[in-house]
Amino acid sequence: MHACLLIPEIVKLIFANVHVYGTDGFSVVHFIDLYSKLATRRYVAGRHSLAALSRVCRSFKDIALDALWVKLDSLEPLFACLPRDLWTMTDDRKLLIQRPVTEADWSVFEQYASRVRILGNADFDLFGGIDAEFVYAMIGFCSQSLLVPNLRILCCKGYRYPDSFPFVYALPPGSQPHSSVCVIEFVGPHSMCPRVGELALCGLTHLRKATLIFPSREDLSWLSRIVGLQELRIVLAGILPPLRSQFRTSYLEKLVIHSFNLTTSGSSVAGWVVPCRQLQLIPTFTESAVAVERVLRMLDQRLLFDVLEHILIDVVFEPNHIDKAFTLQTFTPLMRFSSLKEVDLSTFCMSLLDDDDLGSIVKSWPRLECLYLGTKCFWQTPPKITFRGLVTLLATCPDLRNLGLVFDTTKVASPTAERLGHGVCNTNITHFHVGCSPIEQPLEVAVLLSVVLPCLGEFLVESWLVKPGGESGPDRQARNAKWGEVLEHISHTLIKQESNATVKTRDVTS
């Protein structure tokens, strides 16, 4: 055996890749959408390889078994690994118990169950084809222990045996919150008893992250009883008017709300008091900029508090509707949060903002590190922001590291424009999302940008898929090529500056 294979860390890395890629090195994830059947075969082949590796060498056994059992779609494989005389399988693939569970049976089960870290799949029943009597027999036998003691992530598509659920997700006694992160994801809550989710989640003291899917008429007041929650993702399904709920918590690290539209989100949280550091609002359908402003005002002192640092609103917009373009007034509800570090509004049209508007907005966010405005789509209305607005942004927010801005680069060839960038230089930004920014003179644009953003290494234009029909903006390829020219000019300028600096250093040394 090669000496490298005697190092456990190297073997773990190799076996982890075998689990994901299969025996021929092709990524299952890469093929999952286009070639799902082929991907499944490769995934199964990888699991077969791990099973073989666990038997071929003693030093491989535990590491291979850990990789093999780290993730299960359901509990069925754990029950199926028990002695064959304990259970039988019916013609419809249902596991039935044949005799009482013994200490030896539990020892076999525990050997594999302790290795499971991720359990469940949105497309599978958590208990698979296991008969209820079999489940309860095992639970009764392990009354002093847990079915999956080291579980960290759990995805549930409903469950048929609610009173057995605590034995699935509970964490070991004495586990510390920072080392015991448990994600509970409910997919398809309509299949569950209405109060099962409430009873299960409220008793989980180590729960840190949760994804919950509810009909819009669901009363979510019980969420206040979940202790220690840090991240919450809520999907409000349906188009019925939301039910007003009273949800209060001291603080959330991250809150994500998926809904029919932003108005639905605002109405759903009318009775909430949930300060959060990161807020993401993801509606399915678009509304006017006036409606967006109204919802943001509704969220004040509901979800928007001084602790807010990151906000993202993501929706597929219809580029031709100018009433959905943001104005300075739209931003007003957010301008009081001076602690904002990240603002992502990349799917909204910003063509009505001018340089002065942008300056007023960013002066309210001096700690800004990430800003994306209107860069994902092509907008028929040309932008009003110019190079002057960009310089104002960079001067006002010196900590900026990620930037996406649509601006008019056709008005840069003037002495006044060249003087604007003097004294402003941001070396943190290496990628610039320019969206559908119009460009005519790459060299002149490069000269100006090389002064204020000398470390640029990539420009990104708007997405290809920006319209319902999948069409990209007109002349996208041409604009992309011109931005490529800008990058080449900046690179040449940087190389020349470095060369001159080297020559000067040599002269001083001489």
N, C-alpha and C positions, 0 to 999 in steps of 0.2 A: 504494500500500500504506500502511496506517495505520502511524504511527510506532511504536506499541506492538509491532507485529509485527517490528520490527527489533531488538528486545531478545531475545536467545537464551533467557534464563530464562523469559520469558513464553510464548514459542513452545513450549518444552519442557513447560511445565505444561499448555498447551492440548492438545498432541499426546498427552501421557500420558493425559488424560481421554478423548480420542478412542479410544485403544486399549481402555480399560476400558468406556466407556459406549456406544460405537457412534455413529452419526450423529444419532440422535434424542434423546440425552441420558438415556436410561433405563439404569440400572445393570444390567449383566449379572449381577453378584453377587446383586442383589436378586431376580432372577427365576430363579436357577439351580435352586432346588428346586421351585418351583411351575410355572414355565413354561420348562422346559429347552430346548425346541425354539425358542421365541421368543428366549430368551437367546442361543442359538447363532447365530441369524440376525443378531442385533444385534452380536454379537462379530465375526462375519465381515464385516459391513458396516463396522465400525470399522477392521478391517485393510485392507479395500479402500480406505477413505478415506485411510489413512496411505500406502498405495502410490501413490495418486493425488497426494497432497501432496508426495511425494518427487520427483515428475516435473514438478510445476507451477511450481516456483520453486527457483532454485539455493540461496538462503538457507534454504530449508526442507529440502533434500535430506537432509543428514546427520542432522538432528534427527528427521525423520520416519522414516528408516531405523533409527535407534537405537530408537525407540519400537516400530517394527514387528517388529524381530528380538530385542527384549530377552527374550522368553519363547517357547520352543518346546516342544511336547509330545513331539517326537521329532527325530532328526537328519535325517529324510527331506526336509524342505523345503530344508535346506542342500545336500543332494546333488542335489535336483531343480532347483536354481538354476544348476547347471553347464551348459555348452554342450550343446545338444540332441543333437549328433552323438556325444557321449561316452557316452550311456546310452539305454536303451530301457525301456519299461514293458510288462510282459506283461499278459495278460487278467485275471490275479488281482492286478494292481497291484503287481508286484514289480519293483524297479529293478535292471536288469542292465547291466554295463559293456560297451561295444562296442569300445573302443580304449584304448591306454595313456594315463595321465594326463600332462599337460604342465605346463610352468611357467605358461602362460596359464590353464589350468584351475584350478590352485591359487590363482592370483591372484584369480580370481572367487570361489572358495570362501572365501578368507581375508577378503575384503572384507565378507562377511556374517557369518561365524563369529565374528569379533572383537567383534561387537555383542551376542552372546548372553550373557546373565547368568543366566538361569534355564532349565534344561533338564529335561524329563521330566514325566510325569503318571502317576499310579497306574493309570489306565485304558489306558495305551498302552505298547507295547514301545518301548524307547529307540531302537532302530534301525529302527523302522517296517517298511517292506517292502524295505529295502535288502539286496541279495544280499551274502553274505560276501566274495566276490571283489572287489566294488566297494569295500567297507569297507577291506579289507586293501590294495588298490591305493592308496587315498588316504592311509592311514596310512604306507605305505612311502615315499610321495613326500614326506611332511612329517616325515621323520625328525629334522630339526633344529628343528621347530616343534611346534605342538599344534593339534588340531582346533578346540577352543574355548578359546582362551587366557585369556579373561577371565571364565570361568564362576565363579559364586559359589554357586549352589544347584542341586543335582542330585537328582532323584527317579528311582529305578530300580525297575521291576517285573521284576527279573531281567534278564539279558542273554544273548544267544545267542553272543556272541563274546568270552569272558572276557579273552583276551590283548590285545584292543583297548581294554579299559576304561581303562587308565592314560592313553591318549591323549585320552580324553574329559574326565576330571576333573582332570588335572594342572594346576597353576598355573604361571605364568611363573617362570623362574629368578630368584632374588633378590627375589621378592615378600615383603613384610613380613607377619607373622601378623595384625597389627591391621587391615591393609587387604585381606587375602585370606581372607575367611571362606567356607568351603565346607561345605554341608550335604549329606550323603549319606543318602538315605532308601531303604531296601530294602523293597519291598512284594512279598510273595509269595516268600520265600526258597526255598521248596520247589522252585522251577523252576530253581534254580542248582546248580552243582556245589558240594558241601559246603564246599570250602576256597576257593572263589573270593572270597567276601566277606572272609575273613581275609586272603588275599594282597593283595587290592586296598586294603583300608582300612589295613592295617599299613604300607603303603608311602607313604601320603599324609601327609607331614610337616606340611602346613598345615591338616589337618582340625581344625575347631574344634567343629562340631556334627554329631551323627549320630542318626538314627532307625533302629533295627534291629528287625525282626520275626522272631522265632524260635519254633520249637516248644518247649514247656516242657522237653523232654529234651535240648536243645542244650547242648553244652559251650561256655561263654563265657569260658574261661580266656584265650583269645587276645586278649581286649579289653585286657589289661594291656600289650600291645605297641603300642597306638595312642598315639603321642607327641603331646602338646599338646592333647588333647581337653579341651574346656571344658563342653560340654553333651551329655548322653547321654539319649536316650529309648529304652527297651526295651519291646517288647510281647511278652509270653510267651503264645503261642497254645497252645490245647489244654488238656486237663484231666488229663493224665498227671502222676504225681509228678515234681517237678522234679529235674534232675540237678545235683548239687553241683559248683560251679565255683569255681576260685581266681582271683579278679579283684582286683588291687591297683593302686591309683594314689595319687599324692600328694595330689590335690585335684581336685574337679569344681565348677564354678560351679553347675551344675544337673543333677539326676538325676531322671528320671521313669520309673516302672515301672508298666506296665499288666499285670494278671494276672487269673487266675480268681477268686482271693480273697486276702485279706491273708496268710493262712497260706502260700499258694503263694509269695508274694513273700518272706516270711521264710525259707522253706526254700531258695529259689533263691539267696539271698545269704548263706547260712550260712558260706561260705568266703570272703566278700568283705571287703576293707578299703578302703572308698571314702569318705573324708571329703568332704562336699559342703556348699555354702552353702545351696542350695535343694533340698528333697526333696519330691517329689510321688508319692504312692502312690494308684493308681487301680484298685481291684479291680472286677470285673464283678458279683460277688455279695456280699451282706452276711453278716456273722458277728456273734456276740454281743460285748458290750463286754468280756467276759472274754478272748475270743479276740484282740480288738484290743490289749488290755494285754499279753497274752502275746507277740504279734508285735513290739510296740514294745520289749519287753525283749530279744527275739532280735536286734533291729537295733542294740542298743547295742554300740559299738565295731566295728560292721560298716558301717552307714550313718550312725548317729547319733554325732557327735563335737562337740567344743566349738565348732567353726567354724560349726555349724548356725545359720542365721538365719531361714529360712523353711521351714515345713512345711505341706503340704496333704494331706489324705486325703479323697478324694471317691468316694462310692458311693451308689447309689440304695437308700435304706433302706425297710423296711416299718414304717410309723409305729405299728402296733398292738403291736409286740413290745417290751415294756418291758425284756426282758433285753438289748436292744441299746442301752439308754440308758446314757450315760456316768455314771460316779461319780467321786469324788475319786481313788479307787484307779486308775481308768483313766488319769488324767493323770500319775500318779506317775513313770512312765519319762521323761516329757518335762520334768518340773519341775526337773531338774538343769541344763538348758541356759539359763543366764541371758542368753545372747546373742541369744535368739530375738526377732525383730522382727515376724514375721508368722506367725500361726497361723490356719489356715482349716479348721475342722471343721463347716462349715455344714450338712452333710447328716446329722449325727448328732443324736440326741435328748439334750438337756441338762436334761430335766425333773426329774431326781433331784438336781441340784446346788442347794444353798442359798447364801445370802449368804456364810456363813463359808467354804464350799468354794471359791467363786469368789475370795474374798479370798486364801486360801492359794495358789491356783493362780497368780494374776497377780502376787503378791509375788515369785514366782520369776522373773518376766519383766519387770523394771523398764524394759527398753529397748523394750518392745512398741510398734509403730506401727500394726499392723493385726490385728484380732481378729474372727473370725466364728464364732459358736457356735450351731448348731441353727436357723438362720434360713431355710433353703430349704424346709422341709416343715412341714406341720401335724401337731402332736402331740396326741393325745387326752389324755395326762396333762398337766395344767396345770403351769406352771413354779413353782418354789419361790423363785427369785431375785426380789428386790424392788428398789425404788428404792435401798435401802441398799447392796445389792451393786453397783449401777451406780455410785454415788458412790465406793465403795471402789475400784472399777476405775479410774475417772478420776483419783482422787487418787494411786493407786499408779503409774500409767503416764501421766505427763504428756506423753509424745511421741506418744500415740495420735492417729492421723489418720483411720483407717477403722474403723468399728465395726458389728458385727452381733451382737445379743444378744436372746434371748427372755426377757422378765421380766414379772412380774405388776404391772400398773399400777393394779390395783383397790384397792390399799392405800396410797394416797398422801394422802388427805384427812385429815391430822392435823398438829398443831403440831410433833410430833416429826419427822415426815417433812420439813416445811419447813426445820427447823433443820439437817437432815443435809447439805444442799447448800451451806451457807454456807462460804465459803473455798475451794470447789472450782469451777473454771471452765476449760473446754477450748474454745478458739476455733478449733482446727484441724479439728474434725469438722463437716462440712456435710451429710453424708448418713448416715442412721441406718437400718440394716436391722433392723427390729423383729420380722420373722418373724410368728409367730402369737401374739404377745404380747396377752393379753386387755386390753381397755380399756372403761371404763364412763363416766368423767367427763373428757372432753377438756380442759375448762378447767383443772381441778386439775392434770392431767398437764402441761399447757402451762406453768403457773406454775412448777412444779418444774424442768422441763427447761430453761426459759428462763434459769434461774440457772446451771446447770452446763454447758449446751450452747447458748449464746446465738446461735451462728451457723448453727443448723440451717436447711437449705433444702429438705430432702426426707426423707420416711419411706417405707420400702419394706417391704411385708408379704411373706409366703411366696409361692413360685411358684405359678402356676395348676396346673401339671402336677406334682403331688406324689404321685399314686397310680398304680398300674398302669393303671387305667381312665381316667386323665386327669382325674379329679375334683379340685377344689380343696377346701381346708378349709371347714367349715361357717361361714356368716356372714362369709366373707372380704370381700365387698363392703361389708358394714356396718362391719367393723373398718377397712377401708381408708378409708371415709368419715370415721370418727371420728378417725383419724390425720391426715386432711386438715384437720379442725377444729383439732386440736392445732397444726398448722403455721400456720394462719391466726391463732390466738391469739398464737403466738410472734412472728409477723411484726408484728402490731399492737403488741405490747409493745415490740418493737425500734424501731418507728417513733415510738412515744410517747417512749421514752427519748432518741432522737436529737433529737426536737423540744424536750424539756425541756433537753437539753444546749445546744442552740442558743440558747434563751432565756436561760440562765444566762450564756453567753458574751457575749451582747449586754448584759446587766446589768452585767457586770464591765467591759466596754468603756466603757459610759456613765459 
